[in-house]
């Protein structure tokens, strides 16, 4: 477990869920450092994709895609995001 806490190793998905069951703590809290690293990378990638998409010629799905990417920045994700 300490290797995972120090980000020296990344746990396999079944291991992640096993720790959540054992400790009864959400995965994002158990592996907070790894979660924050992934969160920052995901948000940076979303901003880059939104920037590139906004520069391209608009297609019918472009507004929907931009809305999803922009919702990541506002914290509105998952089931809260209305499907269009």
Secondary structure, DSSP 8 states (H G I E B T S, - for coil): -HHHHTTSS---HHHHHHHHHHHTS-HHHHTHHHHHHHHHHHHHHHHHHHHHHHHS---TTHHHHHHHHHHHHHT--GGGS---
